[in-house]
């Protein structure tokens, strides 16, 4: 398929364009950019730096992808922004590449939706099928698991991990890690329970949800320290894959603070 490029678009020498690419009016594409097959830039989109956009991703007007990170330590290193396939990147979205202080790359998976004015900062790792609603913001070094949803105007603090299938309520400030399947809300966010609606939509069985409910209660309402409760739940549910995803997440980076319910024990 032949690329369709509007006459007002500016494409620097060296940029790589896949088959069937559509580049609309007044787009600007840098020399080190790679666009996969079927990528569409609607209009007024700017893509710069060492940025790769996967097949069939659609980018809407005034998005800015791949410009220098908003990090005062950045000194021009050739870091990357890697965006996967079939994403929808809406108006005014910004995404920055990585830095030498971390991974040297920012990575976005496949089939994600980034709504208007959402932001993905340097060195973030975003999974597949993730949704960032309008004005949702990821600070640097954030990790977001598959199928997570970040509500409108929510802000995730740097280095925070958001587990798979978690739901962050709108206007929440997330300062600590969020377990897989967790439901989070509040101006200074707290863990409000499990993301039951998301679990149902993703095909989790009644038995799986019940197991997660029991394990959640044991993790956050039982006696002893979180570490002790985690070990007990791991022993009790070692054959439950869904529960063990929560346990493995907590254990993966011991010492990091995990977001807990307001009434949780210390």
C-alpha positions in Angstrom: 0.0 0.0 0.0 1.2 3.5 -0.9 1.7 6.0 1.9 -0.7 9.0 1.9 1.1 12.2 2.8 -0.4 15.6 2.8 1.5 18.2 1.0 1.9 20.4 4.1 3.5 17.6 6.2 7.2 17.9 7.0 9.1 14.7 7.0 12.8 14.9 7.7 15.3 12.8 5.7 15.9 9.5 7.4 12.4 8.9 8.8 11.1 5.4 8.0 7.5 5.0 6.9 5.7 1.7 6.7 3.2 0.6 4.1 -0.1 2.4 4.0 0.9 5.2 6.4 -1.4 8.2 6.4 0.1 11.6 7.4 -2.3 14.4 7.6 -1.9 18.2 7.3 0.9 20.0 9.1 2.4 17.0 10.8 6.1 17.1 11.5 8.2 13.9 11.5 11.8 13.8 12.8 14.7 12.1 11.1 15.0 9.2 13.5 11.3 8.3 13.7 9.9 4.9 12.5 6.2 4.5 11.7 4.8 1.0 11.2 2.4 -0.2 8.6 -0.9 1.5 8.6 0.0 4.2 11.2 -2.2 7.3 10.8 -1.4 10.8 12.0 -4.6 12.8 11.7 -3.1 16.3 11.5 -0.8 18.7 13.4 1.0 15.8 15.1 4.7 16.1 16.0 6.8 13.0 16.3 10.5 13.5 17.1 13.5 11.8 18.6 14.2 8.0 18.4 10.6 7.2 18.4 9.0 4.0 17.0 5.2 3.7 16.5 3.7 0.3 15.9 1.4 -0.9 13.1 -2.1 0.6 12.9 -1.7 3.1 15.7 -3.8 6.3 15.2 -2.6 9.6 16.5 -5.0 12.6 16.8 -4.3 16.3 16.3 -1.7 18.2 18.4 -0.2 15.1 20.1 3.5 15.5 20.8 5.5 12.2 20.9 9.2 11.7 21.5 10.5 15.2 22.4 13.0 15.6 25.2 11.9 14.4 28.7 10.8 16.9 31.2 13.7 16.0 33.4 16.4 18.5 34.3 19.0 15.7 34.4 18.4 14.9 30.7 21.4 15.9 28.7 20.6 14.8 25.1 21.2 11.1 25.4 19.8 9.0 22.5 17.0 7.4 24.4 13.9 5.9 22.9 10.1 6.1 22.9 8.7 2.7 21.8 4.9 2.7 21.1 3.2 -0.6 20.2 0.5 -1.6 17.8 -3.1 -0.5 17.4 -3.0 2.2 20.0 -5.3 5.2 19.9 -3.5 8.4 21.0 -5.9 11.3 21.3 -5.6 15.1 21.1 -2.8 16.8 23.0 -1.3 13.6 24.4 2.4 13.8 25.3 4.9 11.0 25.6 8.6 11.3 26.4 11.6 9.0 25.8 13.7 7.5 28.6 16.8 8.8 30.3 20.3 7.6 31.1 19.3 7.5 34.8 17.0 4.5 34.2 16.0 2.4 31.2 17.0 4.7 28.4 13.5 4.0 26.9 9.8 4.6 27.5 7.7 1.7 26.4 3.9 1.6 25.6 2.3 -1.8 24.7 -0.5 -2.7 22.3 -4.2 -1.8 22.1 -4.0 1.1 24.5 -6.2 4.2 24.6 -4.7 7.5 25.7 -7.5 10.1 26.0 -7.1 13.8 25.5 -4.1 15.5 27.3 -2.9 12.4 29.1 0.8 12.2 29.7 3.4 9.4 29.8 6.7 10.6 31.2 10.2 9.4 30.7 11.2 5.7 31.5 7.6 4.6 32.0 6.6 1.0 31.2 3.0 0.7 30.1 1.4 -2.7 29.3 -1.2 -3.8 26.8 -4.9 -2.8 26.8 -4.3 0.1 29.2 -6.5 3.2 29.3 -5.5 6.6 30.5 -8.6 8.9 30.6 -8.6 12.6 30.0 -5.7 14.5 31.7 -4.4 11.4 33.5 -0.7 11.7 34.2 2.1 9.3 34.7 5.3 10.7 36.3 8.7 9.3 35.4 9.6 5.6 35.9 6.0 4.5 36.5 5.0 0.9 35.6 1.5 0.1 34.5 0.2 -3.5 34.1 -2.0 -4.9 31.4 -5.7 -3.9 31.4 -5.2 -1.2 34.0 -7.3 2.0 33.8 -6.2 5.4 35.1 -9.2 7.7 35.6 -9.5 11.3 34.4 -7.3 13.9 36.1 -5.5 11.2 38.2 -1.8 11.6 38.9 0.6 8.8 39.5 3.8 9.6 41.5 7.2 8.7 40.1 8.4 5.1 40.4 4.9 3.9 41.4 3.8 0.5 40.0 0.2 0.0 39.0 -0.7 -3.7 38.9 -2.6 -5.5 36.1 -6.4 -5.0 36.0 -6.2 -2.2 38.6 -8.6 0.7 38.4 -7.6 4.2 39.5 -10.5 6.5 40.2 -10.7 10.0 38.7 -8.8 12.9 40.4 -6.8 10.4 42.6 -3.3 11.2 43.6 -1.4 7.8 43.7 1.7 7.9 45.9 2.3 4.2 46.5 2.1 0.9 44.5 -1.3 -0.5 43.6 -1.8 -4.3 43.8 -3.2 -6.2 40.7 -7.0 -6.1 40.6 -7.0 -3.2 43.1 -9.6 -0.4 43.1 -8.2 3.0 44.2 -9.8 6.3 44.9 -9.4 9.5 46.8 -7.6 12.8 46.6 -4.7 11.1 48.5 -5.6 7.7 47.1 -6.3 4.7 49.2 -7.1 1.1 48.3 -10.9 0.9 48.3 -11.3 -2.8 47.4 -11.1 -4.9 44.3 -11.9 -3.9 40.7 -15.0 -6.2 40.5 -16.5 -4.7 37.4 -13.2 -5.0 35.6 -12.7 -8.6 36.7 -16.2 -9.5 35.4 -15.6 -7.7 32.1 -12.4 -9.6 31.6 -13.9 -13.0 32.1 -12.8 -13.9 35.6 -15.0 -16.7 37.1 -17.1 -16.4 40.2 -14.7 -18.8 41.9 -11.7 -16.7 41.0 -13.3 -13.5 42.3 -14.3 -15.2 45.5 -10.8 -16.4 46.0 -9.4 -12.9 45.4 -12.0 -11.4 47.9 -10.9 -13.8 50.7 -7.2 -13.3 50.0 -7.7 -9.5 49.9 -9.4 -9.5 53.3 -6.6 -11.7 54.7 -3.9 -9.4 53.3 -5.3 -6.1 54.5 -7.5 -7.0 57.5 -5.6 -9.8 59.2 -3.2 -9.6 62.1 0.6 -9.1 61.9 2.7 -7.1 59.5 2.0 -6.9 55.8 5.0 -9.2 55.2 3.7 -11.8 57.6 0.2 -11.6 56.1 1.7 -11.9 52.6 3.5 -15.1 53.5 0.4 -16.6 55.0 -1.7 -15.8 52.0 1.0 -17.2 49.7 0.9 -20.5 51.7 -2.9 -20.7 51.8 -3.4 -19.8 48.1 -0.3 -21.2 46.4 -2.4 -22.9 43.7 -4.6 -19.9 43.0 -2.9 -18.1 40.0 -5.0 -14.9 40.4 -4.1 -14.5 44.1 -0.5 -15.4 43.5 -0.3 -12.5 41.0 -1.0 -10.2 43.9 1.5 -11.9 46.1 4.2 -11.9 43.4 3.6 -8.2 42.8 4.1 -7.4 46.5 7.2 -9.6 46.7 8.8 -8.3 43.5 10.0 -5.1 45.2 9.9 -5.7 48.9 10.5 -2.5 50.9 8.3 -0.4 48.6 5.1 0.9 50.1 1.9 -0.7 49.0 -1.3 1.3 48.9 -3.7 0.0 51.6 -7.2 0.6 52.8 -7.8 3.5 55.2 -8.6 1.0 57.9 -5.7 -1.5 57.2 -3.3 -2.6 59.9 0.2 -1.2 59.6 
